[in-house]
Amino acid sequence: MAEGPRGALLGLLRRPGNARCADCGAADPDWASYTLGVFICLSCSGIHRNIPQVSKVKSIRLDTWEEAQVEFMASHGNDAARATYESQVPSFHYRPTFADCHLLREQWIRAKYERQEFTNPDRQEPYSAGYREGFLWKRGRDNGQFLSRKFVLTEREGALKYFNRNDAKEPKAVMKIEHLNATFQPAKIGHPHGLQITYLRDNSTRNIFIYHEDGKEMVHWFNALRAARFHYLQVAFPGACDTDLVPKLTRNYLKEGYMEKTGPKQTEGFRKRWFTMDDRRLMYFKDPLDAFARGEVFIGSRESGYTVLDRLPPSTQGHHWPHGITIVTPERRFLLACETESEQRAWLDAFRKVVDRPMLPQEYAVEAHFKHKP
């Protein structure tokens, strides 16, 4: 090993599969687990340090490596580890990336190496059985307090339900799996395990915010919801392959943040609102944790008469933030304003991705039934 341990390790990084983190896919991993034989990024190495009984890590460039450790890395590597530790990952199970929250990445790593859920399918029962019940902390719609509520997920009924009292016979809400989405929102909710669930009621979006003190439990709930969605879609689209269905299980929002808006007459004053871009639905709220949107706008494709402009009309009245956006729909124009130029660019990118994408047949049906709200 004339080139020395560090040179040998850097050579191993050039092998297929080793150029990205074994756990989150981040480019150019600088760390490695010399007990698992995987190359990982700095962020994931911190998670590995918390499971020392399974994984011991070193910096490729800064730490001293023994020859036997380098040889172990050479005989393993990311592809070999993936073939072992990810051999039986269910299609519906979420595979986090470097862009995901810490909880998802941590529980993915623990599931793979510590609990070995993907080499022992019996250990997947908490999220693959088709039924799950338990208590979660849910934010109250009116007072904002988090209270313990019983939740029941049943694939047979195609619904997620929650109950306001332990002895209640009837659920407080029934959320159909067909229209349900779940996305982790730790910063917005103010808890590292915070999950936002949205569903449609009377063609309007309803939000609930929940968490569990145990991160593993929360991620199991998340994957149980994905499993229920997966099995629903398999029935709804019997000819579709798994790779077509998996992207439809849950989705993160394209963009969220504050903008200012004016009313339909465009003579009212601009007001600051929290906006969420969820696929083709642009929703705005007075507060980020509101249960219901103040209004929703459907954004279709360019071919259907939708465009986005990086400015406001010259005739725009009233005081507003300096960086304007105009959304043009077949019915009307929506005038928005961003506080910074970088926020304006980010929103324009999100809007244009949607407008440039051709509409699917089912999206025309959504457009037809959509009610534009002032």
N, C-alpha and C positions, 0 to 999 in steps of 0.2 A: 504494500500500500504506500508506494513512494510519494504519491501526491498528498498523503496525510489524510486523516479522518474528515476534516472539513471539505477538502477537495472531492473526496469520494461521495460525501453526502450531497454536495452541490451537483455532482454528476447524476446521482439518483433522482434528483428533482427533475431532470430532463426526461426521465422515463415516462411513458404514457400513463396517465392517471395521477401522477405525483405533482404536477404543476399547479394543481388547485387543492385547496383544503379538503381533506377527506370528509369533513362534516358539514360545511356550509358552502363550499364551492368558491370561496374567495381565492383570487389569483395570488401566485407567488408566496406560498406558505413558508414561514421562517422558523417554524417550530416542528418538533416531532415527538411522538410518543414511542419511546424505545422499548416499551413492554407490549404495545399493540402493533407496532410496525407501521404507523401511519404518519403522514406529513400533514400538519395542521397550521392554521393561522394563529396569530397572537391572541385574538379574542377567544377562539375555541380552546386554546391552550389553558386559559384561565379556568374554564369549566372542567377540563381534564384534571387540573390540580386539585379539584374538589372531590375527585374519586380516586385517591392515591392507591387504594386497594386493587384497582383495576389498571390504572394508567399512570405512568411516570413520564414527565416531559422534560425536554431540554431544548435550548435554543441551538439552531443549526450553526449559527455563526459565532455565538458568544460563549457557549459552554464547551467544556472538555469532553470529548467522546473517546470511549474505549474501542479498541478494534473489534471486539466481540459484539458490541452494540451496533456498530456500523454494519457488520456482517448480517446481524439480525434484520436491520432495516432493508438491506439488499435482498434478503430472501423473502421479504414480505412486501410492503408497499400498499398504496391506496386501493388499487384494483383488487388485490388478493383479500384485503380486509373487507372490502365491499361485498365480495363474493361470499364471504363467511357471515359477517354481521348484518348484512342486509339481504340475505338470501330469500327471506319470506316476508318482505314488507307488503302489507295489503295495498292494493291499488289506491284505495281511498285515503290512506294515511298521509298526512301532510309532511312533506320533505322541506324543511326550512332552508333558506339561503342566508347569506351574510346580511341581507337587508331586513331580515325578520328580527323580532324582539328577542331579548335575552332568554325569556322563558321557553319559547319554542325551540331555540337552539340547545338550551340546557337539557330539556326533557328528551329531545331527539338523541343526544349523546348518551344520556343515562339509559334510555330505552335500548340503544344498540349495544353498549358495552357492559353496563352495570346490570341491567335487568335481562338482557339478551332476549328481548321480546320477538325479534325477527329471526331467531333460530328455533324458538319454541312457540308455535302458534297458540298453544293453550294459554299463554300469558297475555294474549291479545283480547281475551274475553271481555275486559271492562269496556271496550269500545267496539266490539264486533258482534255482540250477542243479539243486537236488535232491540234491546230494552235496557233502559238505565234510569234509575231514580236516586235522588239524594237531595241534600240541602245546599243551597247556594245563597250568598249574600246578594240581594237585589236592591238597586237604588229605587227609592220611592219616587213616583212621578211628580208629586206635588211638594213634598217637604225635603227631598234630596237625601234623606237618611237611608242607609243601607240596612235592610232587615233580612233575617233568615227566612227563606221561602223554600217549600218543597217543589222540586222540578221532576217531571216524568217525561222521558223520551220513549215513544213507542212507535216502532216502524210499522207494526200491524195497523195502527190507526193513522199512520202518516202524520204524526203531530208531536210537538213539544208543548207540554202544559205546565203551568205552575199554579200553586194553591196558596191563598192568603193565610189559611189556618191549617194546622196539622190534621184536624178532624173534618175539614171541609169535604163535602160530597162532590161539589162541582168546582171545576178549575176557575181561577180568576181570568185566565186567558188561554186560548188554544191557538198555537202557531203552526200553520200547515207547513210540513217539510217542503212542499212544492215551491213556496215563496220565501223560504228562510235563508238568511245569510249570517255568518258569524266571522268576526275579525277581532284580533287582539288589539286593544287600545289602552295600554298601561299608562301613558302620559295623560291622555284625556280623562280617564276614569280616576287617576290618582292612586292606582294600586298596581304592583308589578304583574299581577295575574288577571288584570281587568279584561273582560271580554264584552264586546258590543254585539248584540243580536238584533237583526232587523227582520221584519216580516211585513207583508202587505195586509192592510185591512181596509176594505172599501176602496181599493186601488190607491191608497195612501200609505206611506211608509211609517211604521211605528218602531221606535227604538226601545230596547231595554238594556240595562248595564248591570253586569254580574261579575262576581269573582268568588274564588274559593281560597282559603288560606294555604292549602296544599297545592303547589304548582302542578304536581303530577295529576292530581284529580281534575284540575281545570283543563289540562291538555287532553286528558282522557275524554272529558265532556266534548271538547272541540272535535276530536276525531270520531266520537260516536255520532255527532251531528253530521260530519262528512260521510260517515258510513251510511247513515239513513238517507242522505241526499243521493248518494251513489246508487243505492238499491232502488230508490224511487225512479231515478233517471234510467236505470237499466230496464225497468218495466215500461216507462214512458217512451223510450227510444230503443226498441228491441234490436234494431240492426246496427246500433252504434258500437264502436269499439271503446275499450277503456280509455285510450289516449284522447278520444274525443270528449268523454264524459268528465274526466278528472278536472280539467280547468273550470268546469261549471259548478263544482261542489261548493266552494266558498271563494270569495274574492275580497281583496283589499281595495280600499277606495283609491281612485286615481289621484285625488288631491283633496285636501281639506285646509281650511284656514279662514281668516277674516277678510271680507271685502265690504265695501259700501254699495248700497243699491238704492234706486229710486222707484217710485210706483209706476203703474201702467200709463198714467197721463204724462209722466216724465216732467212734471212741474213740481212734484212734492220734493221735500228735502231728502238728501241722501242719509241713509241710516246704516250703521255698522251691524253686520249680521255674520254668523258663522255659516260657511258654505261647505257642502260635502258633494263631491262628484262621484256618484256610484253608478258605474257603467254609463248608461245614457240618461240617468236621472240626476239633475242638479237640484239639490235641496238647500234651503236656507233656514236657519234657526236663530232665535234670539240668543240662546245659550247653547254651547256645544253639547250639553247633557240633556237637552230637551227631549221629551218622549215623542213629540210630533213636530214635523216641519211646519214653518209658517207658510211655506210655498214650495212647489216643485215645478221644474221645467224639464220637459222632454227635449233632448238634443239629438236630432236625427243626422242624416248624412248630407253631404253637399248635393248629391243628386236629388234629394228631396227638398231642397230649398233652404238648407241651414248653412250659415256662414258665421265666422268669428272675425271681428275687426279689432285691431290694436289701438283703438281710440274711441272717444265719445263724439257724438255729433257736435258741430260748432255751436249749435243753439242750446246746448245743455245748460240748465239753470242750477243755481244753488252751490253752496260750498261742498266740496268733495275732495277725496284723496287725489293725488295728481296723475296717477297712471290708469287710464281708462281702458275698458273693454266693452265692446258692443256685441251681443249675441243676437243674430238675426234669425228668426224663425218664420215660417209661412204666415203666422198670425200677427206677430208684433216683434218689437225690438226690446231687448233687456239691457239696461245700462248699468254697468258695474264699475267700481273704482278700487284700485289697489294702492296700498300705502307706499310700496317700494317698487322699483323697476324689476328687481329679481323676482318678486312675487308675481308681478304682471306676466313676466316671461314664463314662469312655471305654470300659471293658470292657462295661458295661451297654448302652451304645449299640450296640456291635458285636454283642453277643448278641441284642439285640432286633431289629436289622435282619434277622438270620437267622430268628429265630422268627416274625416278622411276615410273612415271605415264604412264599407257598404252595409246597409241594414239587412238583417235577417228577416225571413218571412214573419216570424213571431213578433219581431219588433214593430212591424207595421201595425199589428193588432194592438200592441201597447200604445202606440202613437194615436191610433183611432179612438181609444178609450181614455186617453190621458186628458186630464182637466188642468189647463194652465191656471195657476193661481197668482193673484197680484202680489 
